[in-house]
Amino acid sequence: MSTYDTTLGLAVELTEAKLLELIESAYPNPVTVEELAVQHGWDADAVNKTLTTLQEKGLVQALEHGAFTRAGQADTNVQVCFFYS
């Protein structure tokens, strides 16, 4: 599936609104294209294209290492941290 998420047998279309919802629910933790694609069964290129559109609209902010977070005036010092176990 390229633009659908199978959660509990329900298909969820990859949309700008869905990505904004996921990014907002992950805040303050940034998310990557790869995380979103793998977790929701979406095509990484489709996720990247949608995030780029959201970034152009000023709704999300690109960070280091391909991560994204919500855009906000107070979010000027967000750092990406990786934890490995």
N, C-alpha and C positions, 0 to 999 in steps of 0.2 A: 504494500500500500504506500502510495507516495504522499497523499495529502490527507490521510485519515488516521486517527488514533483509535485503537481497539481497547477500550476500557470496559470491563465487565460485559463484553460482547456488543458494545455500542460503538459505532463509528463516529468519531468526532473530526470534523473537517478542520484542516489547518487554515486558520484565518488570522488576520491582524488582531481581532478582538481576543481570540483564544491565546495567542502569544502574549499579548499584553496582560491577560489574566494570569498566565503562568509566571511571567516575569514579576508581576506584582506580588504573587503569592510566595515567590522565592526571596523577595526583598527582605533583608539587605544583601543577601547572597546573590552574586551574579550567576548567570547560567550561560552555557556555551551552546553553539549550534549543534555540536555533537551530542551533548547531553539531551537536548530537546528532541533531536532526531531519534536517538536510540530509545529513550524513555517512552516515546509516543508513536514509534513506528513510522515516522515521517521521513521523507527524502531530505537529506541534509542540504542539497542545493535549493529546494523549495523553502526550507526554514531560513536559510541565509538570505534568499531574495526577499522574503517577507520582513525579516529583521532590518534589512537595508532600507526598505520602504518606510518602516517605522522610524528608523534613524533619520531619514531625510525629512520626515514630518516632525522631528524633534520630540518624539515620544519615548525613545529608548536611547541609551548612551553606550557606545562601544568602549570597551576597556581593553587592558592588556590580555594577551593570550587567547584572543577570539571570544572573550566573554562579553555579555551584555547585561545591563541593569536598566531600571526605569530612569528616565531623564527627570531631573529636578534641580531647582536652583540651589538647594541646600546640599546636594550630592557632589561637592567639588573635590572631596578627598576620599574616594572609594578605592580600596586596594583589593586586588585579587589574591586570595590565599589558597593554596592547595594543601590538603592533608592526605597523607598516605599512610595506610596501615600495614 
